Amino acid sequence: MTVEEHRIVRKSVVGVAGLGGVGGLLAERMARLGVERLKIGDPEVFEPSNINRQFGASTATLGKNKAGVVSELLHDIHPHARIEAYTDGITPRNVGAFVEGANIILMAIDRDRFDTMVLLAEEARKKNVWLISSGVHHFGASLLVFPPWGMPLDTFFRSVFPKIARGVPENLSAIGPSCSLAAALAAAEAVIRLTHRRESIEIPRYVFLDLLKPVCEIIDPLAIDDKVAELTRHFIESSDRP
C-alpha cells in the first residue's frame, strides 16, 4: 500500500455490525489497519462456547457485552481511534446513526437474525454505502459484496439462500480458522474498496473458499438460475450505478 492509500484507510469511517466469530476479528483488523473511527455493534454477551473462536472472549469477559469488551480492546490496540459501541446492537432506532457518515459497512450478523441483516442493508443502500459480509461454512468461508446500486440483500437471499430468508435453522458448524478466513476476506475487500485497487465481485456473484477440499470458486447464480439473472438485469437497468 502507498502512503496515500494508508491515509485513505486511516481517515475512513468503518461500521462493523456483529462481533461474534467473524465480526470481532474484523473490528480488530480494522483497528490494526489504523482506521481512526469505528462503529461497532452487538447486543449479546460472551458465553463459554465463544472462547474457541471469538476475539474478546475469555474467562474474564464471560457475561459481559461484546461491544463493550471489544471497544476496550480496540482502544488498547489503537489509543487514538474514536470508537462508538452500540451495545444494543443494530435496531430500527439506531440503524440510521450507525450507517450515517460510514464509508463502508462490514456485516457479521448471525444468519438467524435475517430481519436485522435486511434492516442494515437497506439503510446502507439508502445512504449509498457499500456493504460487505462474510460467513463461515465448516472449513470454508464466503464473501458477499453488496454495492448500493445492485441487487438488494433481501432479494438475493430469498432467491439464492431461501432457507436463511425464511429463518430455517442450519446445522452448520465452524472452526476457529474458518472465522479467521472469513474475517480476512472481508477486511481485505474493505481495504480494496476504500482504496479502489480493483473492481469487486458483486452480488449475485460471490466468492467461496473451502480449505478442506481445498477449492476457491466464484459462484455465479446467473449461470444456473434464470430467475436470479432476470432479477439482476432489473436492478442493473434501473440503478444509478456510477
C-alpha positions as CSV (number, residue, x, y, z in Angstrom):
1,M,0.0,0.0,0.0
2,T,1.1,3.5,-0.7
3,V,1.3,6.3,1.9
4,E,-1.8,7.8,0.3
5,E,-3.7,4.5,0.5
6,H,-2.8,4.2,4.2
7,R,-4.1,7.7,4.7
8,I,-7.4,6.9,3.0
9,V,-7.9,3.8,5.2
10,R,-6.9,5.7,8.3
11,K,-9.4,8.5,7.6
12,S,-12.3,6.2,6.7
13,V,-15.3,5.5,8.9
14,V,-16.0,1.8,9.2
15,G,-19.0,0.1,10.7
16,V,-18.8,-3.4,12.0
17,A,-22.2,-5.0,12.8
18,G,-22.0,-8.2,14.8
19,L,-19.0,-9.1,17.0
20,G,-19.0,-12.8,17.0
21,G,-16.6,-15.2,15.4
22,V,-16.1,-13.1,12.3
23,G,-17.1,-9.6,13.4
24,G,-14.9,-9.3,16.4
25,L,-11.8,-10.3,14.3
26,L,-13.0,-7.8,11.6
27,A,-13.1,-5.0,14.1
28,E,-9.6,-5.9,15.4
29,R,-8.3,-6.0,11.8
30,M,-9.7,-2.5,11.1
31,A,-8.1,-1.2,14.3
32,R,-4.7,-2.7,13.4
33,L,-5.0,-1.2,9.9
34,G,-5.2,2.2,11.5
35,V,-8.8,3.1,11.0
36,E,-9.4,6.2,13.2
37,R,-13.2,5.9,13.5
38,L,-15.0,2.7,14.1
39,K,-18.7,2.0,14.8
40,I,-19.2,-1.5,16.3
41,G,-22.4,-3.1,17.5
42,D,-23.6,-6.3,19.2
43,P,-26.3,-6.8,21.8
44,E,-25.0,-10.2,23.1
45,V,-22.8,-11.1,26.0
46,F,-19.8,-13.5,25.8
47,E,-20.6,-17.2,26.7
48,P,-18.2,-20.1,27.3
49,S,-18.9,-21.5,23.8
50,N,-17.5,-18.3,22.3
51,I,-13.9,-18.8,23.7
52,N,-12.9,-21.2,20.9
53,R,-13.1,-18.6,18.2
54,Q,-14.2,-15.1,19.2
55,F,-12.0,-12.0,19.7
56,G,-12.5,-10.7,23.2
57,A,-13.9,-14.0,24.6
58,S,-12.1,-15.3,27.7
59,T,-12.9,-16.5,31.2
60,A,-12.6,-12.9,32.3
61,T,-15.2,-11.5,29.9
62,L,-18.0,-14.1,30.3
63,G,-21.3,-12.4,30.8
64,K,-20.1,-9.0,29.5
65,N,-21.5,-7.3,26.5
66,K,-19.4,-8.0,23.4
67,A,-19.4,-4.4,22.0
68,G,-18.3,-3.0,25.4
69,V,-15.4,-5.5,25.7
70,V,-14.3,-5.2,22.1
71,S,-14.4,-1.4,22.3
72,E,-11.9,-1.5,25.3
73,L,-9.6,-4.0,23.5
74,L,-9.6,-1.8,20.3
75,H,-8.7,1.2,22.4
76,D,-5.7,-0.7,23.7
77,I,-4.6,-1.5,20.2
78,H,-5.3,1.9,18.7
79,P,-5.5,4.5,21.5
80,H,-6.2,7.4,19.1
81,A,-9.2,5.8,17.5
82,R,-12.7,7.1,18.1
83,I,-14.9,4.0,18.7
84,E,-18.7,4.1,19.0
85,A,-20.0,1.0,20.7
86,Y,-23.7,0.1,20.1
87,T,-24.3,-2.2,23.0
88,D,-28.0,-2.7,21.9
89,G,-26.9,-4.0,18.5
90,I,-28.4,-2.7,15.3
91,T,-32.1,-1.7,15.8
92,P,-34.7,0.4,13.9
93,R,-33.9,3.2,16.4
94,N,-30.2,3.4,15.8
95,V,-29.5,2.0,12.3
96,G,-29.6,5.4,10.8
97,A,-26.9,6.7,13.1
98,F,-24.8,3.6,12.7
99,V,-24.7,4.0,8.9
100,E,-24.5,7.8,8.8
101,G,-21.1,9.0,7.8
102,A,-19.7,5.5,7.2
103,N,-17.5,4.8,4.2
104,I,-18.2,1.1,4.3
105,I,-20.2,-1.3,6.4
106,L,-19.0,-4.8,7.4
107,M,-21.8,-7.1,8.4
108,A,-21.2,-10.1,10.5
109,I,-24.7,-10.5,12.0
110,D,-25.8,-14.1,12.8
111,R,-27.8,-15.6,9.9
112,D,-30.7,-16.3,12.3
113,R,-31.3,-12.5,12.6
114,F,-32.3,-12.1,9.0
115,D,-34.6,-9.1,9.7
116,T,-31.7,-7.2,11.2
117,M,-29.5,-8.1,8.2
118,V,-32.1,-6.6,5.9
119,L,-32.6,-3.6,8.1
120,L,-28.9,-2.7,8.0
121,A,-28.5,-3.5,4.3
122,E,-31.5,-1.3,3.3
123,E,-30.1,1.6,5.3
124,A,-26.7,1.2,3.7
125,R,-28.3,1.1,0.3
126,K,-30.3,4.2,1.1
127,K,-27.2,6.1,2.1
128,N,-25.2,4.9,-0.9
129,V,-22.7,2.9,1.2
130,W,-21.2,-0.4,0.2
131,L,-21.9,-3.4,2.4
132,I,-19.6,-6.4,2.8
133,S,-20.5,-9.6,4.5
134,S,-18.5,-12.8,5.0
135,G,-19.9,-16.0,6.5
136,V,-18.4,-19.3,7.7
137,H,-19.3,-22.8,6.5
138,H,-17.5,-25.6,8.2
139,F,-13.9,-25.4,6.9
140,G,-14.7,-22.6,4.5
141,A,-15.9,-19.0,4.1
142,S,-17.9,-16.9,1.6
143,L,-17.5,-13.3,0.6
144,L,-20.6,-11.3,-0.3
145,V,-20.2,-7.7,-1.6
146,F,-23.4,-5.6,-2.0
147,P,-23.0,-2.3,-3.9
148,P,-25.7,0.3,-3.2
149,W,-27.0,0.1,-6.8
150,G,-27.1,-3.7,-7.2
151,M,-29.4,-6.5,-6.1
152,P,-30.7,-5.8,-2.5
153,L,-29.7,-8.3,0.2
154,D,-33.3,-9.3,0.8
155,T,-33.8,-10.2,-2.8
156,F,-30.5,-12.0,-3.1
157,F,-31.1,-14.2,0.0
158,R,-34.7,-15.0,-0.9
159,S,-33.5,-16.1,-4.4
160,V,-30.3,-17.8,-3.6
161,F,-30.4,-18.8,0.1
162,P,-34.2,-19.0,0.8
163,K,-33.8,-21.1,3.9
164,I,-31.9,-18.3,5.6
165,A,-34.5,-15.8,4.5
166,R,-37.3,-18.0,5.9
167,G,-35.4,-18.4,9.2
168,V,-34.9,-22.2,8.7
169,P,-32.2,-23.3,11.2
170,E,-29.0,-24.5,9.5
171,N,-26.9,-27.2,11.2
172,L,-23.6,-25.6,10.2
173,S,-20.5,-25.8,12.5
174,A,-17.4,-23.7,12.1
175,I,-13.8,-24.0,13.4
176,G,-11.8,-21.0,14.6
177,P,-9.6,-20.9,11.4
178,S,-12.8,-20.5,9.3
179,C,-13.7,-17.4,11.2
180,S,-10.2,-16.0,10.7
181,L,-10.5,-16.8,7.0
182,A,-13.9,-15.0,6.7
183,A,-12.6,-12.0,8.6
184,A,-9.5,-11.8,6.4
185,L,-11.6,-11.9,3.2
186,A,-13.9,-9.1,4.4
187,A,-11.1,-7.0,5.8
188,A,-9.0,-7.2,2.7
189,E,-12.1,-6.4,0.5
190,A,-12.8,-3.4,2.7
191,V,-9.3,-2.1,2.1
192,I,-9.6,-2.8,-1.7
193,R,-13.0,-1.0,-1.9
194,L,-11.8,2.0,0.1
195,T,-8.6,2.4,-2.0
196,H,-10.2,1.4,-5.3
197,R,-7.4,-1.1,-6.0
198,R,-9.7,-3.2,-8.3
199,E,-13.3,-3.9,-9.1
200,S,-15.2,-6.2,-6.7
201,I,-17.1,-9.4,-7.4
202,E,-20.6,-8.1,-6.8
203,I,-23.7,-9.9,-5.7
204,P,-25.3,-12.0,-7.1
205,R,-21.8,-13.4,-7.8
206,Y,-19.8,-14.2,-4.7
207,V,-16.5,-15.9,-3.6
208,F,-16.4,-19.2,-1.8
209,L,-13.2,-20.7,-0.3
210,D,-13.2,-24.3,1.1
211,L,-10.0,-25.2,3.0
212,L,-11.0,-28.8,3.4
213,K,-11.2,-29.7,-0.3
214,P,-9.4,-27.2,-0.9
215,V,-11.0,-25.0,-3.6
216,C,-11.6,-21.4,-4.4
217,E,-14.7,-20.6,-6.5
218,I,-16.6,-17.7,-7.8
219,I,-20.2,-18.8,-7.5
220,D,-22.4,-17.3,-10.3
221,P,-26.1,-17.9,-9.8
222,L,-26.7,-16.0,-13.1
223,A,-25.3,-19.0,-14.9
224,I,-27.6,-21.6,-13.3
225,D,-30.8,-19.7,-12.3
226,D,-32.9,-17.7,-14.9
227,K,-34.9,-16.1,-12.1
228,V,-31.8,-14.6,-10.5
229,A,-30.5,-13.5,-13.9
230,E,-33.8,-11.7,-14.6
231,L,-33.8,-10.0,-11.2
232,T,-30.2,-8.9,-11.6
233,R,-30.8,-7.4,-15.0
234,H,-33.8,-5.5,-13.5
235,F,-31.7,-3.9,-10.7
236,I,-28.8,-3.1,-13.0
237,E,-31.1,-1.4,-15.6
238,S,-33.0,0.6,-13.0
239,S,-30.0,1.6,-10.9
240,D,-27.9,4.8,-10.8
241,R,-24.7,2.9,-10.9
242,P,-21.7,5.3,-11.5
